């Protein structure tokens, strides 16, 4: 309306607290994702493996179920230890990679392609809050896929086995939580960084797979040609798997990591090297985001 008519009044209603304004971005992002039927089906199907794992735990502690399966004489169908929970985490984390490749490229690239970023930053949003709002979408969805089912399974096993089992396997709790968050932060930041730099969503998703799989193949070629083990520093799954083994089992591991995140036997890389490379990858992703998330774009 025309200002000269003096009918304009500024908004004087309640304001959203400054600490939670980034959640507004997440709310609208979830509304866009909810329209995708394929994403909904895929996300619900991703919980099939934890449900199967829960059934295995229940059957092992249910005498009538063992009798029905003619396994009443068997002491254990499967060993429930750190390897069991690492397998659950590894399977769910690989599904999380597909989820990040599907929804990550669509978080920032549409705003940049349509020159809408200046409209966001013209409102009471900082660049950090904008990135945090977009990042929180992936953090929440990936958390519900990885460490949340893992901890629920641990709680079920603790309930069935008793407190003595918890004291013997308490390290699994920190392994599930911190191990999942290491993977979530790396893959989520990388997906957003690629979304900011590659404006075509299919190309950004393909590039995320390329970094994960092609880089591991290139690292394997370096190991074969140079007869070394340091090529595994280019293999993200090997880096994450090495950190997981240290978190779950400490300095005396009994297995070689989780499914899809195996550590090459006999050619292990020091955990501090793996952690440093993952940290550098996350910092590089943040630097890429800081370079592109700006209110004004200078075109030469």
C-alpha positions as CSV (number, residue, x, y, z in Angstrom):
1,X,0.0,0.0,0.0
2,X,1.1,3.5,-0.6
3,X,3.0,5.1,2.3
4,X,1.7,8.6,1.7
5,X,-1.8,7.5,2.8
6,X,-0.2,6.9,6.3
7,X,-2.0,3.6,6.7
8,X,1.2,1.5,7.0
9,X,1.9,0.1,10.4
10,X,4.9,-1.9,11.3
11,X,4.5,-5.5,12.7
12,X,4.1,-5.3,16.5
13,X,3.3,-8.9,17.2
14,X,5.4,-11.5,19.1
15,X,8.9,-12.1,17.8
16,X,10.6,-15.5,17.5
17,X,13.5,-15.8,19.9
18,X,16.8,-15.1,18.2
19,X,18.3,-18.5,19.3
20,X,15.6,-20.5,17.6
21,X,15.1,-18.6,14.3
22,X,17.1,-21.1,12.3
23,X,14.3,-23.6,13.1
24,X,12.0,-21.6,10.8
25,X,14.2,-22.6,7.9
26,X,14.1,-26.2,9.0
27,X,10.3,-26.2,9.2
28,X,9.8,-25.0,5.7
29,X,12.5,-27.4,4.4
30,X,10.6,-30.3,6.0
31,X,7.4,-29.2,4.3
32,X,9.1,-29.4,0.9
33,X,10.6,-32.9,1.7
34,X,7.3,-34.2,2.9
35,X,5.8,-33.8,-0.6
36,X,8.2,-36.4,-2.0
37,X,6.5,-39.8,-1.9
38,X,9.7,-41.6,-2.9
39,X,11.6,-40.0,0.0
40,X,8.8,-41.0,2.5
41,X,8.9,-44.6,1.3
42,X,12.7,-44.8,1.4
43,X,12.9,-43.3,4.8
44,X,10.4,-45.6,6.3
45,X,12.0,-48.6,4.6
46,X,15.4,-47.6,6.2
47,X,14.1,-48.7,9.6
48,X,13.6,-52.3,8.4
49,X,17.1,-53.5,9.5
50,X,16.8,-52.1,13.1
51,X,13.4,-53.8,13.4
52,X,14.9,-57.1,12.2
53,X,17.8,-56.6,14.7
54,X,15.2,-56.0,17.5
55,X,13.4,-59.2,16.5
56,X,16.7,-61.1,16.7
57,X,17.3,-59.8,20.2
58,X,13.7,-60.7,21.3
59,X,13.9,-64.2,19.8
60,X,17.2,-65.0,21.6
61,X,15.6,-64.3,24.9
62,X,12.2,-65.9,24.3
63,X,12.1,-69.6,25.1
64,X,8.8,-70.2,23.3
65,X,10.1,-68.6,20.1
66,X,13.2,-70.7,20.2
67,X,11.1,-73.8,20.7
68,X,8.9,-72.9,17.8
69,X,12.1,-72.6,15.6
70,X,13.5,-75.9,17.0
71,X,16.4,-74.0,18.5
72,X,15.7,-74.5,22.2
73,X,19.1,-76.2,22.6
74,X,21.0,-73.4,21.0
75,X,22.6,-70.9,23.5
76,X,22.8,-68.1,21.1
77,X,21.7,-67.5,17.5
78,X,24.2,-64.6,17.1
79,X,26.7,-63.0,19.3
80,X,25.5,-59.7,20.7
81,X,28.6,-57.6,21.1
82,X,30.2,-54.5,19.7
83,X,30.3,-56.1,16.2
84,X,26.5,-56.5,16.2
85,X,25.9,-52.8,17.0
86,X,28.6,-51.7,14.6
87,X,26.9,-53.7,11.8
88,X,23.6,-51.9,12.6
89,X,25.4,-48.5,12.6
90,X,27.2,-49.3,9.4
91,X,24.1,-50.4,7.5
92,X,22.1,-47.4,8.6
93,X,25.0,-45.0,7.9
94,X,25.2,-46.3,4.3
95,X,21.5,-45.7,3.9
96,X,22.1,-42.2,5.3
97,X,24.6,-41.6,2.5
98,X,21.9,-42.2,-0.1
99,X,19.5,-40.0,1.9
100,X,22.1,-37.2,2.0
101,X,22.8,-37.5,-1.7
102,X,19.0,-37.3,-2.4
103,X,18.0,-34.3,-0.2
104,X,21.3,-32.5,0.5
105,X,21.8,-31.0,-3.0
106,X,18.3,-29.5,-2.9
107,X,18.9,-27.5,0.3
108,X,21.0,-24.6,-0.9
109,X,21.3,-24.8,-4.7
110,X,17.7,-23.6,-5.4
111,X,18.3,-20.5,-3.3
112,X,21.5,-19.7,-5.2
113,X,20.0,-20.5,-8.6
114,X,17.0,-18.2,-8.1
115,X,19.0,-15.5,-6.4
116,X,16.9,-15.9,-3.3
117,X,19.8,-15.9,-0.8
118,X,19.7,-12.2,-0.4
119,X,16.0,-12.4,0.6
120,X,16.9,-14.8,3.4
121,X,19.8,-12.7,4.7
122,X,17.7,-9.5,4.4
123,X,15.7,-10.9,7.3
124,X,17.0,-11.4,10.8
125,X,19.1,-14.4,9.8
126,X,22.8,-14.5,9.9
127,X,24.8,-16.6,7.4
128,X,25.6,-19.1,10.3
129,X,21.9,-19.4,11.1
130,X,21.0,-20.0,7.5
131,X,23.6,-22.8,7.2
132,X,22.5,-24.2,10.6
133,X,18.9,-24.2,9.5
134,X,19.7,-26.1,6.4
135,X,22.1,-28.4,8.2
136,X,19.6,-29.2,10.9
137,X,17.4,-30.9,8.3
138,X,20.1,-33.5,7.6
139,X,21.2,-33.8,11.2
140,X,17.8,-34.7,12.4
141,X,16.9,-37.1,9.7
142,X,20.3,-38.9,9.8
143,X,20.2,-39.0,13.6
144,X,16.9,-40.8,13.6
145,X,18.4,-43.3,11.1
146,X,21.7,-44.0,12.9
147,X,22.4,-43.5,16.6
148,X,18.7,-43.3,17.8
149,X,17.9,-46.9,16.6
150,X,21.2,-48.1,17.9
151,X,20.7,-46.8,21.4
152,X,17.1,-48.2,21.4
153,X,18.5,-51.6,20.5
154,X,21.1,-51.3,23.2
155,X,18.4,-50.4,25.7
156,X,16.4,-53.5,24.6
157,X,19.4,-55.8,25.0
158,X,20.2,-54.2,28.4
159,X,16.6,-54.8,29.5
160,X,16.7,-58.5,28.4
161,X,20.2,-59.3,29.7
162,X,20.4,-57.2,32.8
163,X,22.8,-54.7,34.4
164,X,25.8,-57.0,34.3
165,X,25.8,-57.0,30.5
166,X,25.6,-53.2,30.5
167,X,28.7,-52.8,32.7
168,X,30.6,-55.2,30.4
169,X,29.5,-53.4,27.2
170,X,29.0,-49.8,28.3
171,X,31.5,-48.6,25.7
172,X,29.0,-49.4,23.0
173,X,26.9,-46.4,24.1
174,X,29.6,-43.9,23.4
175,X,30.6,-45.7,20.3
176,X,27.1,-45.5,18.8
177,X,26.5,-41.9,19.8
178,X,29.9,-40.3,18.9
179,X,30.6,-42.6,16.0
180,X,27.3,-41.8,14.4
181,X,27.8,-38.0,14.9
182,X,31.2,-38.1,13.3
183,X,29.7,-39.7,10.2
184,X,26.6,-37.4,10.2
185,X,28.6,-34.2,10.5
186,X,31.1,-35.1,7.7
187,X,28.5,-36.3,5.2
188,X,26.0,-33.5,6.0
189,X,28.6,-30.7,5.7
190,X,29.9,-32.3,2.5
191,X,26.4,-32.5,1.0
192,X,25.6,-28.9,1.8
193,X,29.0,-27.7,0.4
194,X,28.4,-29.5,-2.9
195,X,24.9,-28.1,-3.0
196,X,26.3,-24.6,-2.7
197,X,28.9,-25.1,-5.4
198,X,27.1,-27.3,-7.9
199,X,23.7,-25.7,-8.7
200,X,22.4,-28.7,-10.7
201,X,21.0,-31.1,-8.1
202,X,21.6,-34.4,-9.9
203,X,25.2,-33.5,-10.5
204,X,25.7,-32.5,-6.9
205,X,24.3,-35.9,-5.7
206,X,26.4,-37.8,-8.2
207,X,29.5,-35.9,-7.1
208,X,28.8,-36.9,-3.4
209,X,28.9,-40.5,-4.5
210,X,32.0,-39.8,-6.6
211,X,33.9,-38.4,-3.6
212,X,32.9,-41.5,-1.5
213,X,33.5,-44.3,-4.0
214,X,35.8,-42.9,-6.7
215,X,38.2,-41.5,-4.1
216,X,38.4,-44.9,-2.4
217,X,39.2,-46.6,-5.7
218,X,41.9,-44.0,-6.4
219,X,43.3,-44.6,-2.9
220,X,43.3,-48.4,-3.6
221,X,45.3,-47.8,-6.8
222,X,47.8,-45.8,-4.9
223,X,48.2,-48.6,-2.4
224,X,48.7,-51.2,-5.2
225,X,51.2,-49.1,-7.2
226,X,53.3,-47.8,-4.3
227,X,52.9,-50.8,-2.0
228,X,51.7,-48.6,0.8
229,X,48.8,-48.2,3.1
230,X,48.5,-44.4,3.1
231,X,46.2,-44.4,0.1
232,X,43.4,-45.4,2.6
233,X,43.5,-41.7,3.7
234,X,41.4,-41.1,0.5
235,X,38.9,-43.8,1.5
236,X,36.2,-42.1,3.7
237,X,34.7,-45.4,4.7
238,X,38.0,-46.7,5.9
239,X,38.7,-43.5,7.9
240,X,35.3,-43.7,9.6
241,X,35.6,-47.4,10.2
242,X,39.0,-46.9,11.9
243,X,37.5,-44.3,14.2
244,X,34.5,-46.5,15.0
245,X,36.7,-49.5,15.9
246,X,38.7,-47.3,18.3
247,X,35.4,-45.9,19.8
248,X,33.7,-49.3,20.2
249,X,36.7,-51.5,21.2
250,X,39.6,-49.2,22.3
251,X,43.2,-50.2,21.7
252,X,42.5,-54.0,21.5
253,X,40.1,-54.5,18.7
254,X,38.6,-57.9,17.9
255,X,37.1,-57.1,14.5
256,X,37.8,-55.0,11.5
257,X,34.9,-52.6,11.6
258,X,31.3,-52.4,10.4
259,X,29.7,-53.5,7.2
260,X,30.5,-51.0,4.4
261,X,33.1,-49.5,6.8
262,X,35.7,-52.2,7.0
263,X,39.3,-51.5,8.0
264,X,41.9,-53.3,5.9
265,X,43.4,-56.1,8.2
266,X,47.1,-55.6,8.8
267,X,47.2,-52.2,7.1
268,X,45.6,-50.1,9.7
269,X,46.2,-46.3,9.8
270,X,46.7,-44.6,13.1
271,X,43.4,-43.3,14.5
272,X,44.7,-39.8,14.9
273,X,45.5,-39.6,11.2
274,X,42.0,-40.8,10.3
275,X,40.5,-38.2,12.7
276,X,42.6,-35.4,11.3
277,X,41.6,-36.2,7.7
278,X,37.9,-36.3,8.7
279,X,38.3,-33.0,10.5
280,X,40.0,-31.4,7.5
281,X,37.2,-32.6,5.3
282,X,34.6,-31.0,7.6
283,X,36.6,-27.7,7.8
284,X,37.0,-27.6,4.0
285,X,33.2,-28.1,3.6
286,X,32.6,-25.2,6.0
287,X,35.1,-23.0,4.1
288,X,33.3,-23.8,0.9
289,X,30.0,-22.8,2.4
290,X,31.4,-19.6,3.8
291,X,32.7,-18.7,0.3
292,X,29.3,-19.2,-1.4
293,X,26.8,-18.1,1.3
294,X,26.7,-14.4,0.8
295,X,24.0,-11.8,0.5
296,X,25.5,-10.4,-2.7
297,X,27.2,-12.3,-5.5
298,X,29.9,-10.5,-7.5
299,X,29.9,-11.7,-11.1
300,X,33.0,-11.0,-13.2
